[in-house]
Amino acid sequence: MAFDCFAVTKVGAYHLSSECNGDPGGTPMVEKIASNPSSVVKGLEVGARLVGGSRIELQTQGVYLFSWVTTRLPVDAPLLGGSIYSPVVRKCYGDNTDELVALFFDQEEAVRSFNEANPTSLDQRWAHKTKEVLTAAKNYPAVFEIAPSLEAWCNST
């Protein structure tokens, strides 16, 4: 079953889904659904999707696509007569949004909050909605990762 929610930032609103085009094994989707006409972040227009990752990370700084990538790095091994290659797993980021204001389950509520005046990072007006979404997103660890800074905010409010 798909997990869908909506992220509001200072200059846009986004639809986040654990499934892209109904494909449960596919890349998750982050699609822009509303935009501040006076500010276009990275040229991303309404209807465009973020690219460059197979998972979604929710951070205080925004929504990020990322993938875990395994590379092999040389390690000196003089006892073996040279170098060996050791696998190293690292996080590679793709596209991202601007600062996170709130998270919602309801699209209309997300768009309404986007149109409110003077949004702030992790706006207290919608803190309870954001917490609800974060709690539910934890049930989808194969798709969503919650950054420690956002987790700390959630636990402190």
C-alpha positions in Angstrom: 0.0 0.0 0.0 1.3 3.4 -0.9 2.2 6.1 1.6 1.3 9.6 0.4 1.8 12.9 2.1 2.4 16.5 1.3 5.3 18.7 2.2 5.1 22.5 2.3 8.2 24.6 2.0 8.6 28.4 1.8 8.4 28.5 -2.0 6.5 25.3 -2.9 4.2 22.4 -2.0 5.0 18.8 -2.9 3.3 15.5 -3.2 5.4 12.7 -1.7 4.5 9.1 -2.5 6.2 5.8 -1.7 5.1 4.6 -5.2 5.8 6.2 -8.5 3.0 5.7 -11.1 1.5 2.9 -8.9 4.7 0.8 -9.1 5.4 -0.4 -5.5 9.0 -1.4 -6.5 9.7 1.8 -8.3 11.4 5.0 -7.2 9.4 7.1 -4.8 7.9 10.3 -6.1 8.3 13.9 -5.1 6.2 16.1 -7.4 5.7 19.9 -7.1 2.0 20.8 -6.8 2.1 24.5 -5.9 4.6 27.3 -6.4 5.2 30.8 -5.3 5.1 32.6 -8.7 7.8 35.1 -7.5 10.3 32.4 -6.6 11.2 29.4 -8.8 13.6 27.0 -6.9 16.1 25.5 -9.4 13.6 26.0 -12.2 11.3 23.3 -10.9 7.8 24.1 -12.2 4.5 22.8 -10.9 4.1 19.2 -12.2 7.8 18.6 -12.3 9.4 15.8 -10.1 12.6 15.7 -8.2 15.1 13.2 -9.6 18.3 11.5 -8.4 17.4 9.0 -5.7 15.6 5.8 -4.7 14.6 7.0 -1.2 13.2 10.2 0.4 14.9 11.8 3.4 12.9 14.3 5.4 15.2 17.0 7.0 14.6 20.4 8.6 16.4 21.8 5.5 13.8 20.2 3.1 12.9 17.0 1.3 15.8 15.2 -0.3 16.0 12.3 -2.7 19.0 10.0 -2.1 20.4 6.6 -2.8 22.8 4.4 -0.9 25.8 3.6 -3.2 28.5 1.1 -2.6 31.9 1.9 -4.0 35.2 0.1 -3.6 38.1 2.1 -2.2 41.8 0.9 -2.2 43.2 0.1 1.2 46.9 -0.5 1.7 47.6 -4.1 2.6 51.4 -4.5 2.8 51.2 -8.0 4.2 49.2 -9.0 1.0 51.7 -7.4 -1.2 49.9 -4.2 -2.2 46.4 -2.8 -2.0 43.0 -4.5 -1.6 39.7 -2.9 -2.3 37.3 -2.4 0.5 33.5 -1.7 -0.1 32.3 1.6 1.3 28.6 2.5 1.5 27.8 6.2 1.2 24.8 8.3 0.8 24.5 10.1 -2.6 22.0 13.0 -2.8 19.9 14.0 -5.8 17.4 16.9 -6.0 16.0 18.6 -3.0 13.5 21.2 -1.9 14.0 24.3 0.2 13.3 24.6 4.0 10.5 22.4 5.4 7.5 24.3 6.8 5.1 21.5 7.5 3.9 18.0 6.4 0.3 17.0 5.9 -1.8 14.0 4.8 -4.4 16.2 3.1 -3.5 18.0 -0.2 -6.1 20.8 0.3 -4.8 21.5 3.8 -1.2 21.6 2.5 -2.1 24.1 -0.3 -4.0 26.2 2.2 -1.1 26.4 4.6 1.3 27.2 1.7 -0.9 30.2 0.9 -0.7 31.5 4.5 1.4 34.5 5.3 4.8 34.4 6.9 5.6 30.7 7.0 8.6 29.7 9.2 10.8 26.7 9.2 8.8 23.9 10.9 6.0 26.3 11.6 4.3 25.8 15.0 0.9 26.4 13.5 1.1 22.9 11.9 3.5 21.1 14.2 0.9 18.5 15.2 0.2 17.7 11.5 3.9 17.4 10.8 4.4 15.1 13.8 1.5 12.8 12.6 3.1 12.5 9.2 6.6 11.8 10.6 5.2 9.1 13.0 3.5 7.4 10.0 6.5 7.7 7.7 8.5 5.7 10.2 6.4 2.7 9.1 8.0 2.9 5.7 11.7 2.7 6.4 12.5 1.3 2.9 11.3 4.6 1.4 11.5 7.3 4.1 14.4 8.3 6.3 14.0 11.0 8.9 17.1 13.1 9.7 18.2 13.2 13.3 17.6 17.0 13.5 14.0 16.6 12.4 13.6 13.6 14.8 14.9 15.8 17.6 12.5 18.6 16.7 9.6 16.1 16.7 10.6 14.8 20.2 11.0 18.3 21.6 7.7 19.9 20.5 
